[in-house]
Amino acid sequence: MDFEQVFTYAWKAPEEERPYVLSAAYEPTGAGAGGPRRWLLLAALPDFSEFLAFDDAAHAREFARAVLGLPLTPEPYERELHLSESRTRTLLSGPATEVRSAGLSVGRDPTDGLRAYFAYQSYYAFPGEPQYAALGLEVVCEDVDVPRAHAEARALLEALDASGADAAGPGGPDPAP
């Protein structure tokens, strides 16, 4: 998969050699002949990663705004985003739809001194009878460097603006840097 990362927040756990990552990216060639870019969220553990598409550029902008809203000082804050996509798979019984969804929280933990965090959890709903669901990937950063996250969010908004995607998006103009 060919993609350009725009928002990248990586951190390492003391016992890991490779980082955990949350990243927003787009497929430069995914737009085809002048169509809109496909915006993606990458969630990665040191040994495994997955992509899940934002609904559209406005959804990616909502993520950037949630990160920009994260207060620099410890005060209550939480924003939830939901991502979901489906695909058709061919099973022995015929075509069936598989759904993958995720929740992404940006906030400050009221039970842990209002430390800033990112938390991503994906879920899979498998086709067939009976229907099965399973937990997917969980990626959590429990101590976000807020100024660094704000800088990445501003870079994402700039890339969205440069692509001409939903210039102001829902909710009006973007907050000042």
N, C-alpha and C positions, 0 to 999 in steps of 0.2 A: 504494500500500500504506500503510495506516494502522498506525503502530507507536509505542510509547513507549520511548525509549532509557533504559536504567538504568545500564549501565556504558559509559562513553565515554572512550577514550584516543586522543587526537589529537596528532599531531606534524607539523612541517614540515621538509622538506629545504631546505637553503639556496637551491637553484635553483628551488624551487616557490613559487607564490603561494598555493595552496590546500593544506590538510593531508591527510595520510594518516590513516586512522581504523580502529580496531578497536572495535566496540561490541556489547554484548548488549542486546537489546530484546525486547519482547513485543507481540503484536497484541492490543489491548484488546477488539476486536470479534471476534477469531478464535475465542474460546471458545464463541460461540453461546449457547445457553440453559444457562448454568451449567457448561459443560464446562471442562476445563483450558485455561489460556492456552498459546498457541504461542510458545515462546521461540526467538529468532533470533540469529545472529551476523552482524553486518555487517562486511565487510572492504572498505576503500575506498582507492583511489589518488586522486590529485587529479582525475582525469578519468573514473574508472570505479569502480563498486562492485558488490558482489553480496551477497545474503543466503543463508544456509544455515541450516536449522533444527537446533536441538539436538534430540536424541531425545525429551527431556521435561524437566521442571523439574529433576529430579535431575542430568541431564547439564549444565544451565546452572550448577547448584550446584557440580558438579565443576570447571567452569572457574573459578568464583570462588575455590574452595579452592586451585586450582593457583596462581592469582595471589597469594593471601594467603600461600602457602607460599614465595614468592620471597623469599630472605633479603635483609635490609637491607645486610648486609656481604658482600663478595666471597667466596663459597664455592660449591662445585659444586652445581648444581641444574638439573634439567630435568624437565618434565612434558609429556606428549604427549596431546592429545585428538584424536579422530577424529570427523568429522561426515559424514553421508551422507544423501542423499535421492534418490528416483527419481520420475519422472513419465512418464506415457504420452503419446507423441506420435503423431500420425497421419501416416504416410508414404504415398507412392504405393503401396507394397506392403501397407499396412495399419497397424494399431496396433503400436507398438514402445516399449520402455522405455529411457529415457535415465537414466543414473545420474551424479550429481554428488557428489563427495566432497572432503574437505579434511583436511589435517593442521594442527593448531595447536599450536605449541610455546611454552612459557613457560619461560625458564631464564636461566642465566648461562653465557656462552660461555667454555669452558676454554681456547680458543685465542686469546682476545682480552682478557686481563686480567680474566676473569670478569665482563665487562659484562653487565648485565641486558638481555634481549631478548624480543620477541614475534615469532614467525614463522608466517605463514599461507600455505599453498599449496593451491590447489584443482585438481581434475582432473575431466575429463569423459570418460565412456564413452558413445559414440554407438551407437545401435541399428543393426542391419542386418548384412549379410554382405558383405565381411568386417567384423569389429568394429574400430572405431577408438577410440583414446583420445588425449586431448590435455591438455596442461597448461593450467590456467586462470589465475586471478589469484594473484599473489604480493605479499604485503604484509609488510614487515619493518621493525620498529623495533629499531635496534641499540643504543639507549641509553635504556632505560626508566627513568623517574623512579619508583623503587620505592614511596616513601611515597604518591605520587599514585595509583599503580596499586592499592595496598592500599586507599586510601579508596574508589576506584571499586568494588573487589571487595566491600567491606563494604556499599556501597549496593546492589549486586546481591543479596547475601544478605538484606538487609532487605526488598527488594522481593519476593523469593521467599517469605520468611517471611510478609509481609503478604498475599500471595495465597493462603496456606494450602497452597502446593504442596510436597509431600514435606517436611514440617516439619523433620525431621532429615536426611532423605536417607540414602543409603548412607554408611557410615563414621562414623555417630554425629553428635554435636552439632558445630556449627561452632566453629572456633577463636575465642578472645576477640579483640576488636579491639586 
